[in-house]
Amino acid sequence: METTAKFIIDGKTYEFPIVTGTEGERAIDISNFRRLTGLVTLDPGYANTGSCKSSITYLNGEKGMLWYRGIPVDQLAEHSTFVETSYLLINGRLPTRPQLNRFSVMLNDNSLVHEDMRAFFTNFPRGAHPMGILSSMINALREFYPELPERSEDEEINLRFARILSKVRTMAAMSYRISRGHKVCYPRHDLSYCANFLNMMFDSPVNPYVIDEELVQALNVFWILHADHEQNCSTAAVRLVGSARVNLYAAISAGICALWGPLHGGANQAVVEMLQNIHDSGGDPAPFIARAKDRNDPFRLMGFGHRIYRTYDPRAVILQKMCSKVLRKVRRKDPLLDIAEKLREIATKDSYFIDHSLYPNVDFYSGIILRAIGIPLNMFTVMFAIGRLPGWISQWKESMDDPDWKLHRPHQVYTGPKEQAYISIDER
Ligand code: CMC
């Protein structure tokens, strides 16, 4: 197999090395391309561009495979917890029992949010989107809990990350309670990360929340499946903003803003809205599928398609199975799941979707599970954000430690007017 790629430009040949990843994926290293040829490459949406080497997450879009630090995500979903998976992503290896205990203690010890921050939450207008609140509050968090010095010991590094993981979860629950005019429910030391979140969301002085281990497990799986997905839009945003050597809180805040979009994390909310629209219009998905196929209609089937996966998203496969389990547990039948299944069945047999390699992605079923747990629609993307935190943190950490790291500053091909003279306002 060739180890270099040749480019012939204006009759001159240039050679560039081909780098090979662990699983044999190959890339042409064009880091010297502009210096040698004077040209830049043009790749809108970076669909063909690798922005970094990374040892965190591997995904194979053709085979529908996803690994964190080499471990298939279905094994983690079956055997691990979100806290253990977070440790794995951040530290590169599964923790020993003492390491996991220490990390869990750190999460518990850092679960409270400074009381002065409550004023911010209460002063957002009612109806403010929780993603907007969360991205602002993460920046505010830094002012209350300043960063550690650049050169810190492992213990301090884990403390810095545990603080963010724990407080963001508390803040998410707080923003929900305050938005409903309810008293904030504080975290409890005796509860696990996921159980604590559910309790902070739903416990009430008049109706104490009964923690159900199956729902806690469902939330663990939901968050494990969202924990990282290599260079997706929000992670690329975290790395790009982080490349200016901004602090971690600001980089994560940028990631949250990117995730909010309906083509990315916001799709989980958009899927349920779409299924509800199908339900309200009589339950037949066919007209929606027809609209999605119509080139003159901007409508897309939400929860379908992915930049990398050309087959089923492995996360959707796990969530699909979990939907029925969770609905059975809460003794609810959700008509939206029936509609989702009907829609999936028609779409996956339709030549448009087959030819375009469009299959259900992670967001297709996740909303049904979140609804069953009792999470309100406008919190769905916040749930995704809490899950993606360990991914953003580990990718940021990797980028900070990367000796080849550079400020992210892409080029462009200018297509505007040629130089022209300024015309004074009276002469225009
Ligand atoms: N419904 C109908 N047509 C679609 C869809 C869809 N959901 N997704 C892509 N297409 C078509 C698109 O119209 C285009 O057709 P043509 O080549 O005939 O013009 C073709 O497929 C390629 O589309 P693209 O937008 O160039 O592809 P992409 O790789 O940039 O898109 C995507 C990836 C996720 C933005 C897109 O599939 C989409 O908009 N899906 C719906 C939103 C969604 O579910 N997002 C969640 C993604 S997974 C979770 C996450 O990463 O956040």
Residues whose N, C-alpha, C, O or C-beta is under 5 A from the ligand:
A	BS01	CMC	N232 P262 L263 H264 G265 A267 A292 F299 R300 L301 M302 G303 F304 G305 H306 R307 H356 N361 V362 D363
